[in-house]
Amino acid sequence: MIAPPTPPTCAVAAEHVRVLIGPERPRAARIRDAVAERCEADGWAGDVRACVVATVSLRRPQHCKAMLTLEQRLALEGALEAVATSPVPAACVEYRAVVDRLSSCPAVASQARAALREAYRKKLSDWTRTGGGDPGPLAAQCRSMINDLTRAVGASCGW
């Protein structure tokens, strides 16, 4: 009996999306990063990743998004919308959403919430003031801040 092929990784599936979009397109790399991040964070099934890689043209889609759970699909759509509407990396948009969720968490003092919002605003302001540049390091910082914040208060806030 032949073992089934190993499904592609999230990184491979996301890179395939970038190639389909056209690597020369300005947002292709950011879309790739958003797809890779959502795929990893949301644990996309192997058959979804295989579907993405099997897609040969955006004009002839395989409807892979329909294979995602509702939560996974909404997270992906939110990440792609962030790419389309903002020069800010998707991870930073997600971090802002996490900070905004703190407003309903009584375990975090209002001064701490305000300080987190201000730190986020300053980080983005510094990045855009210097011309934006490579979003990779900023995205990595935002992902790290999401992880730190979730570890620090996630349980207390019921996340």
Secondary structure, 3 states (H helix, E strand, C coil): CCCCCCCCCHHHHHHHHHHHHCCCCCCHHHHHHHHHHHHHHHCCCHHHHHHHHHCCCCCCCCCHHHHCCHHHHHHHHHHHHHHHHCCCCHHHHHHHHHHHHHHHCCCCCHHHHHHHHHHHHHHHHHHHHCCCCCHHHHHHHHHHHHHHHHHHHHHHHCC
